[in-house]
Amino acid sequence: MAFTSFSNPKEFVLESSYVGPKDKESSRIPEELNINQIDSDGKDKDGNYEGKATFVNQYNPAKTHSHIANESAEETKEIFNKVICEYMDYTDYRTNRRLMAMNEAEQNSVLVSLTNRLYGMIVGKIDSIDYGEITNSRGDITRLKHYDEMIECIKVLKDIFEQYHENTKPVQEIENAINNIEDMKALFVGAFAGNATFPISVYKTMTLACINSISFMIAVCIEYIKSPKNEGLEIVLNKTGISKVKESLVYESLVDFNDACRKGDVENCLRPLVQSKAKGLAPGLFLGIKFALVIGSVAVAILPIIKDLVYFFFAARARVSSYFDLQAKLLEMNAEELKNNADIKTEGDKKEVIRKQLAIAANFRKIADMIAIDSRKSEVEATNEIKKDNKKYKVDDVEDGTATDGPLF
């Protein structure tokens, strides 16, 4: 690809929702370049403005092609080193020698081939997971049929934690993950529109993780017991369950996801994949010198999170509808508490409420026990499978000449 500078200057930048460096979102992608807007003849995509070209950085015009290329080379080298430390068997003599001798193009090829191989390990499992209504929301988490109830459950859980003077951070982490998914709505909706498979998988898996984590927290932290103050039942917090939540694979993955979102890794990795798909171009052509950096970042920052969750949900027996059923029972329990219940005017009203409470409690415990047991079994099974499938690759495993083929693209 040629990068040209025009006698009739015109900035060509990636399509983006970012409006400038003062936009709070713009810090996530500090440089928007004119990559993929110019073809090898020095024309833009419409065939206009022939001439010799260079990169244009709309936020810092002083940074030309050479500045950006040098910075990109350093970033790519850093991410390449992270990837080989994580995934490559550099104790193998041939692998170590070959990796040390690779030029930039060969390093890029290995990064893409390895990332495709890693993603290929989970593609089949993704197709077998019950995502329920998540797929129909098509990238907009607020379109979930039970979205409002899910948000109400978070509020109720926060109130219960505060009532028992417990730190609400575990609940807040789940809420933060939902907010992060919602903040990237345009990106995920675009992924569904363009059928960008990996970003779609990230959306569906992280949304399912939020739904599961709320329900698991309810299952192990909430009890419905006989009130010492009246004849009815009341909601209490089982404090021993909080540690079970914080140590769970799904919760830890949400924490990692929130951290990656805070650093901008998730959006910086996924946006180029969505944009290249929308333009009908191979990511390598679209991203130019940034291609290897984006793909390497996917391998280091995003794939490990998605892999752990996919292995967990592949092992899980509970359906998405069961998670929502338990959330609904919590809201019913909360609504039927005797204290401050304006509907109780007579002794008969009170008995009717207690009857409802007992029915809700029995149903609640049945679903909660099923989810708690299923989560424990699924985590053990997933952890064992992850350990079994984790391996250090030798260079011959990934240097196969199929770098741009594979499920990631």
N, C-alpha and C positions, 0 to 999 in steps of 0.2 A: 504494500500500500504506500502511495506517495502522500506526503503532507505538504501542502502548498501555501504560499503567501500571495495575496492578490494585489494587483495594482489598484483595483477598486475594492478597498478593504471592507470586509464583512465578517462578523463573528459567526461561527457555526458552533453550536453547543448541543450537548445531549438534551433530549426532551426531559424536562424535570419540573416538579412542582415547586422547586426552590426559587426564591425571588431575589436573593442577595445575601451578603454576609451578615446582615443584621437580623435576618430571619433566624429564629431559634433552631430551625431544622437544618439550615445551610451548613452548620459546622460538621454535619455528618459526612457530607461530600464536599471537601474544601476546594476541589478543583474540578470544574466542568470543562471538558476539552472538546475540540471539534473532531474527535476521532469518528471515523466511519461516515462523515459527511462528504468527504472528498474521495473521488476515485483515482485510479492510477494515472489518469490523463490530466489531473488537476482541475476537474470539473466538480461542481456540487452535484447533489443527487438529481437535480432538475436539468443538468447539462449546461449550467450557466457559469460565468466567472472563470474563464480559463486563466491559467497563470501558474506561477510557482508558489508553493504554500508553506506555511509553518503552523504550529499549534498556536491557538489563542486562548489564554486563560482570562475569562471575563472578570474575575475578581482581582487578578494581579497581572496586568498586561506585560509587566517586565519579565515575567517567566515565559521564555520561548521554548521551542521544541527541545533544545539541548538541555536546558535546566530541568524540564519535566522528565526527559529520558533518563538523565542521571539519577534523579530522585526515584524514578520508577525502578531502575536497575537495582538500587540499594534496597528498596522495599521488597522487591522480588527475591533478592538474595536472602534477606532476613526470613521471609515466609518460607522459602525453599528449605532453609536450615531447620526451621521448626517442623516442617512436614517430615523430613528425613529422620529427624530425631524421634518423632512420634511413631512413624510407620515403617521405616526401612531398617533392614538388618545390616547396619553399618559395621557389625563385628565380622561379617562375611568379607573375606579378603577381596574377592572380585567386585563385590558390590561397593565396598569402600573406595577402591581404586577408581572404579568407573564413575561414581558420583563426584569424586574430587576432580576428575578430568573433564567433566561435562561443560560445554559452552552454554550460553544463555538459552539458545533454541532447544537444546537437548534437555535442559532443566525444565523448561516450559512443557515439553512433551511428556516428561515423566510426571510432572504435577497433574496434568490433565488425565493421563492414563490411570494414575493411582486414584484420583478422586472419582473417576468413573467406576473403577473397580470397587471402591468402598461403597458408593451409592448403589451399585448393582447388587450388593449383598442384601440390601433391605427392600429393594423394589418389590420382589415377590411377596414379602410379608405385608407390605403396605396394602397390596390388593386384597389381602385376606382379612384386614381389620374392619370391624364394624364401626364406621364413622357416623352412622345414623343420619340425623338431619343436618350435620355439619356440611356435608357436600352440597346440599341444596342451598346453603347460605352464600355460596360462591364468593368467598373472600370477605364478606361483611358479617362480622360476628354479631352485630346488633340485629341481624335478620333471623337469628336462631329463634325458633318458636318459644323456647323457654328462657330467652335472654333476660327478661325482666325478673323472672323468678330467681335466676342465678345471682343477679345483682342484689336482690332482696335478701337472699341467703347470706351473702357476704356481710351485709349490714347487720343482720341478726347475729351472726357469729361474732362480729366485732363487739356488739353490745354485750353478749354473754362473756366474752373474754374480759372486757372492761369491768363487768359486774363482779368477776372473780379476781380482779386486780392482776390479770395476766397480760403480758406483752402481746399486743395485737400484730406483731411483725409477721408471724406465719400467715395470717389472714391477708395482711397487706401485700405480701409477696404474690399471692394468687391474684389479687385485684390488680397489682402492677402488671402482671403478665397479660391479663385481659385488656388493660388500657394500652399496652404496647401493641397488641394485635389490632386493636381498634384504631390506633394512631396510624398503622400501616394499611388501612383499609383500601386506599386507592391502589397501592402496590399489589395487594392480594387480589383485588377485583380484576386488575389488569392481568394478573397471572392466569386467572380462570378464563378471561376473554381471549387470551392468546394461547391457552393450553400449555403454559410453561410448567412442566410436570414437577420439577423440584420445588419451586416456590409454593405450588399448590400443596405438595406433601408437607411442607413446613407449616402452612396455615392449618391444615386439617389436624396434624399431629399435635401442634401446640394448643389448639382450641380444645381438643379432646383431653389434653393434659390438665387444662384449667378445670374442665367439667369434672374429671375424675378426682382431682385434688380437693375440690370443695366437698364432694361426696365422701371421700375417704376421711376428711377431717370431721365431718358430721358423724360418720360411722364410729370412729374411735374416740371422739372427744365429747360427744353429747349423750347424756342419759336422761331418761324420763322416769322419775321415781315418785313414790308417795311423799307428799308434802307433810312436814312435821307441823305445819301451821293450820292446815285444813284437810278436808277429806279427799281433795283432788290430787292430781299429779302435777309435778313441776319440772321444768328443764334445769338440769345441772351440768356443770362442766367437769368432765373426767380429766384431771390435769395430767395423769400419766399418759394419756393419749397424745398429748402435744408433742412429746419426744418421738413418738411413732411417726407422726406426720413429718417432722423435721428430718428424720432419718430415712424417709422413703425415697425411692429412686425418682418418682414423678416429681415430688416437691423439689428435690435437689436439682433436677433438670430445669424446673421453672426458675429457680434462683440463677442458674447459669444462663438461661435465656434472657432474663432481665438484665444481667450484667453485660451480655453481648449486645443487647439493644441500647443500653446506656452508652456503650463505647461506639455505637454506630455500625458494628460489624454486620448485623443482620441485614439492615437496609442496604449497606454498601455492597454486600455479596449478592443479594437477590435482585436489586433494581436492574443491574446490567443484564441479567439473564432474562428478565421480563421484557426489557426494552429490545434486546436483540431478537427475541421471539416475535414481538409485535412487528418488527421491521422485516421479518422473514430472512434474517441473516444469521450465519454461524457466529457464535460468541467471539471466536478468534478474530474474525473480520471486524466485528462491531467494536470490540474493546481495544484492539491494537496492542500497544505496549503494556496496557493494564490487564490484559487477559490472564496471564499467569498469576498476577497478584490476586485477582478476584477468585480464581479457581483454588489457589492455595489457601486463601482465607476461608473458603467454603469447607475445605478439608480440616482445617484447624479449629474454626470457631463454631460452625453450624452442624456439620455432619455428626460429630460425637454426641451432641444433644439429641438429635433426631434418631440416631441409631439406638441409643438406650431406650428411648420411649417406644419406638417401633417394636423392639424385641419384647418390651413389657406388654404392650397392647396386643401383640400377636399371641402372647401366652394367656392373656386375660379371657375369662369366660363371661364376665358381666357385660351386658349390653348398655349402650348409651342411655336407652330409655330407663334402665334401672338406676343409673346415676341421677337422672332427673326425678324419678319417683321418690328417691330418698330426700332430695332437696324439697320436694313438694310436701313431704311429711313433716319436715322441720318447720315449714311455714304454717302448716295446719296446727302443729303442736303449739307454736308460738301464739297463734290466734285464739286457741282454746284455753289458754291459761286462766285460772279463776280470778287471780288478782286483777283489779282494774277492768273487769269484764262488765261492760255496761248492759249487756243482754241478760244478766242474772238479776231478776227482780223477785223471784220466789224460790222456795225450797225445791219445787219441781224443776225450775230452770237449772238450778245448781246440779240436780241429779242427772239431768239430760246432758249437761256439759261434761260431767264426770264419765258418763257412759261413752260419750264421743272420745274422751281422752283415752280411756282404756282400749277402745278399738284402734285408735291411731297409734298408741304405744305398741300394741302387739304387732301391727303391720310394720311400723317403723323398725322395731328390733329385728324382725325377720329379714327385711331388706338390708339393714345395716350389717348384720352378721354375715350375710352372703357377700356383701362388698368387701368387708374387712378380711374375710377368709380368702376370697378370690385374689385380693391385692397381695396378701402375704405369699400365697402360692405362686402367683404370677411373677413377683419380684425374685423369688428364689430361682424359678425356672429361667427367667430372662437373664439374671446375673450369671448363671451357669452357661447359658448359650453364648453370652457375650464373651466370657472368658475363653470358651472353646473356639470361637471364631476369630478372636483377636490374634493376629499374627504379625510378625515382622517380615516384610517382603524383601526378596532379593531383587537385584536390578533386572534380571531376566524375566521376572514376573510382570514388570510394568513397562519395560522397554520393548513393546511389541508392535510398534508402528500403527496403532489404532487409537491415537490420542484424542482425535476429535470425534470418534464414534462412541456410542454408549448411551445409557439411559439418562445421563445428566443433561444431554443436549437434545 
